[in-house]
Amino acid sequence: MGLDISLAFVETRPDLGELSDILTEYYAQILERLMAVGGPSLSVADHVQFSLDEIDQFLPPNGGILLARDSSGYLLGCGFVRMIDDHRAELKRLYVRDIARGYGLGRQIIEMRIEKAKELGATTIVADTVRGNSSMLALYDRLGFSETARYDGKDNPAAFEKYLVYRKLDISER
């Protein structure tokens, strides 16, 4: 049995209440993983608010917010992409709710954001994740991402570098 899932980039600000709910789940998980690798305890609510405050950076014409929904409209997953300079796009906030895991949705969200980045003019994709996020790192590896140093345009404090892993993908030939 599969899920009937539709994926679409939004053209305008999505419902911030709905987005806040899924980002709360995302940050609860990712900040727990950060602590598991020795990182500090951080506020989920503060990180959700930060993401909502910067949401316009991910809207057209410089970015994209991809939302995955089931046939009833329930939000199953999300992923953001934004240009951080003339040639590089950054992937952020990939999250798939438990009910939708195991269907390849995370991979689809990454692949669709890569295509969006190409449309935006990117030749390189960059991303980061917590060191302990083995499933995300494995997915990046399967998609051809390679390890890279911390990149300019990051909004994470430099002090977090030891807890994060940075990846890049050359899409100029794709």
C-alpha positions in Angstrom: 0.0 0.0 0.0 1.4 3.4 -0.9 0.5 7.0 -0.1 -1.1 9.3 -2.6 1.5 12.1 -2.4 1.6 15.4 -4.3 4.6 17.7 -4.3 4.5 21.4 -5.3 6.5 24.5 -4.9 4.5 27.4 -3.4 4.4 30.7 -5.2 3.5 32.8 -2.1 4.0 32.5 1.6 2.5 29.2 2.8 0.2 28.9 5.9 2.7 29.8 8.7 0.7 27.9 11.3 0.9 24.7 9.3 4.6 25.3 8.5 5.3 26.1 12.2 3.9 22.7 13.1 6.1 20.7 10.7 9.1 22.8 11.5 8.6 22.1 15.2 8.8 18.4 14.5 11.9 19.0 12.3 13.7 21.0 14.9 12.8 18.7 17.8 14.4 15.9 15.8 17.5 17.7 14.5 18.3 19.5 17.8 18.1 16.2 19.6 20.6 14.8 17.1 22.8 17.9 17.6 22.9 17.2 21.3 23.7 13.5 20.7 26.9 14.5 19.0 27.9 16.9 21.8 26.2 20.1 20.7 24.4 22.5 23.0 20.8 22.3 24.0 18.9 24.8 21.9 15.3 26.0 21.9 13.0 24.4 19.3 10.6 27.4 19.5 13.4 29.9 18.8 14.6 28.0 15.8 11.1 27.6 14.4 10.6 31.4 14.8 13.9 32.1 13.1 12.8 29.9 10.1 9.5 31.7 9.9 11.1 35.1 10.1 13.4 34.3 7.2 10.8 32.5 5.1 10.7 35.1 2.4 14.4 34.3 1.5 13.0 30.9 0.2 10.3 32.3 -2.0 10.5 33.2 -5.7 12.4 34.7 -7.3 15.4 33.6 -5.2 14.2 30.3 -3.8 11.6 27.7 -3.4 9.5 26.0 -0.7 8.5 22.5 -1.6 5.5 21.0 0.2 4.4 17.4 0.1 0.8 16.6 0.9 -1.4 13.5 1.0 -4.7 13.4 -0.9 -6.6 15.1 2.0 -4.1 18.0 1.9 -2.3 17.0 5.1 1.3 18.2 5.1 3.7 15.2 5.0 7.0 16.9 4.3 8.9 20.0 3.2 12.2 21.2 1.9 13.5 24.7 1.2 16.1 26.0 -1.4 17.6 29.4 -1.8 20.3 31.1 -3.8 23.1 32.3 -1.6 25.1 33.9 -4.4 25.0 34.1 -8.2 26.0 30.4 -8.7 25.2 28.5 -5.5 21.9 27.3 -4.0 21.5 26.0 -0.5 19.2 23.2 0.5 17.5 23.6 3.9 14.9 22.1 6.2 14.2 18.7 4.6 11.7 16.9 6.7 9.4 14.0 6.2 6.8 13.0 8.8 7.0 9.4 10.1 3.8 8.4 8.3 5.4 9.2 4.9 8.8 7.7 5.5 10.0 4.7 3.5 8.3 5.9 0.2 11.4 7.7 -1.2 9.8 11.1 -0.4 13.0 12.6 1.0 14.9 11.7 -2.1 12.1 13.2 -4.3 12.2 16.4 -2.2 16.0 16.7 -2.7 15.8 16.0 -6.5 13.0 18.5 -7.0 14.9 21.2 -5.1 18.0 20.4 -7.3 15.9 21.0 -10.4 14.5 24.2 -8.9 18.1 25.4 -8.1 19.0 24.8 -11.8 16.0 26.9 -12.8 17.2 29.7 -10.5 20.7 29.6 -12.2 22.7 27.6 -9.7 25.7 25.5 -10.9 26.5 24.2 -7.4 24.3 23.0 -4.5 25.4 23.2 -0.9 23.9 21.8 2.2 24.6 20.9 5.8 23.4 18.5 8.3 24.2 17.3 11.8 27.1 14.8 12.1 24.8 12.2 13.6 22.2 12.4 10.8 23.4 9.2 9.1 20.3 8.7 7.0 20.6 12.2 5.5 24.3 11.8 4.9 23.7 8.5 3.2 21.1 10.0 0.9 23.4 12.9 0.0 26.1 10.4 -0.8 23.8 8.3 -3.0 22.8 11.4 -4.9 26.5 12.3 -5.7 27.1 15.0 -3.1 30.7 15.3 -1.8 32.1 16.6 1.5 33.1 20.3 1.5 34.2 22.9 4.0 31.8 25.3 5.7 30.7 27.6 3.0 30.0 31.4 2.9 26.4 32.4 3.2 25.7 30.1 6.2 23.4 31.4 8.9 24.8 28.8 11.4 27.3 30.2 13.9 30.9 29.2 13.1 31.0 27.6 16.6 28.7 24.9 15.3 31.1 23.7 12.7 32.4 20.8 14.7 28.8 19.4 14.9 27.9 19.8 11.3 28.9 18.2 8.0 28.8 20.2 4.8 28.1 18.7 1.3 28.1 20.1 -2.2 27.0 18.9 -5.6 28.1 20.2 -9.0 25.0 20.5 -11.2 26.6 22.4 -14.1 26.7 19.3 -16.2 23.3 17.9 -15.2 
